[in-house]
Amino acid sequence: MIRRNLTRAVVACLALAAGPAGLSQAFAQMPESLPAGPALRMSAVTQPLPTMPQFTRVDVPYLREALSQRSNGRITMQLSSHAERNLGGNEIVRLVRSGQVDIGAGTLSTLSGDVPILDGIDLAGLSPDIEQAKKIAEAIMPAANRDLERFGARIMLIYPFPAQVLFCRQPFTTLGDLRGRKVRTFGNSLNDLMTTIGAQPVSIGFPEVYSALERGVADCAVTGTGSGASARWPEVSTHISDLPLSWSLAGYMVNLTWWNRLDPTVRAFLEGTFREMNDKLWELGAAATRDGIACNTGVAAECKLHPLAPRPMTEVRATEADRALVQTTFRNVVLPNWVQRCGARCGETYNQIVAPIGGVEYRR
């Protein structure tokens, strides 16, 4: 639940934002320095926006600054966000596969058009809390990579954004109030969830959602609590739910040919970096979830990671009936529809790896 005590996670995340002292502490946890050798220039395209904490508090300190510092200048990283490269996000697998970038990050649901099993890691309603999402992501990554490596790429880590929740232009108190409303979603499983509760899912790219809400093209939209704050959605919406529908899990991928050509010591150095980033990103996902709610609803004392809304939103606290509705819809609609899209082998993989963690078995 969003309202769990996140103090330790917040403290850990704020260390990354504490200026030089915080960066020094982060660097101290990096792998040992890289031995002398040929200079290496790498490229990475990661988060949707350069203002997101995942970019400013993890990618920049680790990929741009720490890699160079700890390798004594041997590695330099050309780091960009999707927005800076004018990307929508669904191009990441192809960019990495083609070698146009060495490292790319994107949400798994967006990437699942190329690799359908990726969508099964973060189905709408699968993980009611971030702890379960992490267990599932770690357990299924080897199976996901078996499929992804056929495309010449490999996932190095999977991480969450803040809990994916509803932002709406008009008041609502339960999911039933969304019947007939146009709701911006992303990914098939969220479409299935919204359709089942009577809403009308609409596909709108993240950069265009602000204007869609402003003009009424969408009545509501789903995104992370903090992501909406960073994108200034409180300016164009009035109510925000605290019910996690999914976690917008994302992955960092490498071009497999490039990766295999690297010197083994360089690969080990980068693997250690990814392990450190993995820990920080999961801590950040937990802390940013509640922080996003606080910032969007104008609670200044608890708003540390995102912009404080100039016009506080109203928080809509989930009812037990709504939680049960999401779980029932996952079991009866979302999961079977995903297996139908992905194939029988995906259902078998889900039952072997995910069902023991989530407690819901796929039944034909």
Steps between C-alpha positions, in 0.01 A plus 500: 500500500611855428456598863767266633783652696752609235739693724800278434441508126463878499824544695683273259370689200575841643863400541520509122371856500722629780751671275873407497483313831212287375680428174817406685306248703345357181841477333642321804255218437599462137716208378877523525677730256543375146855400400679715242417422139358644177256789531136400467221729382150369575149626433182458704139618459304445819207685664205673329583846641830654617321647805398162644676392824594172332708706257635772729562285809611170346589516131703819514696413819570142394513483119639842420706602804597189696601290200741768389632571849549139606657400166748791524351649186526182296120481453294793377123468469281697263177499704163623374134476595228396256377859476848629413516252212137562397403139570164363607651202686383210285812531282743397774530128416563582135755771583691263726467206262631703205794632702393864471535512879694267728261524797130580491227513761125486452181375661440129450141546384621736226771255394272198503394547138838349409521256794148415629615325818626836632140616543435212740746637758281801583142414412233733638395364839784249526696668780305694765825615664854575390656214698308244295584684178871472583483128575323430172740715297805326643353153456390535139796694355693189381194375309440846351861516385474167322242664272663841483842365405353374173468872416865565582437668836516409870331652805754589768253615763127560547381794710173674594362844454266622776167321535285550191179672606210699358503878451157646407362836391173449691426357845467125556480284811510143362606325182132467414487877450729463198230331294478678165808718560791513256808375686851527361676166543814330373524130429239235435446391860400848615267515200341175614458631854343829394269336247377254763405776743315686224753771414619578147879454470678742266861481385691825547878538522626625836621839369153572355295407809520847659330665203253210465383549859499876457277482190280215619624252239553276805295515819755305703849360450716233659863565591732492797420720798833676464508491121175698490645750743815541288284554190282763681178299471352667813457808282251314281344244737332522839480150655764229546448140615732324745422154353798343315380351172851398392861620546605588146797268535780590264829344398852601404611303193833463328582414141613139531766510227653814654480349848671175400782689330589693813804398700387271787634747756288776344191278504557418866543870576172585326316209664602636840371842398166352394470319835544827686251675273249218552502552878465877471222483243284267710554720805410800288187335363369441852590844630378681191160331520391667821702815424304541176169483688627757751622738229184468293275563801702796627653342813820704492661340805496156331584617147874448448555347157251665263353846433238616749163550330401868482137387529465200735312200367249294697623155602250221437568214739427156365210303643531130575240443230725670245801292606292185465374614158854547371605156626192329357549670165864392495408138566203475264586741217850649500698178550306282252507774236876538536557126460278503191715777350832352610434130444473179701872501583457833680222348710730214596782738587263712707375200699854374562654832607240768579203312644691369805587861589172674417269219606286506185535207259408522134223255417409415143 
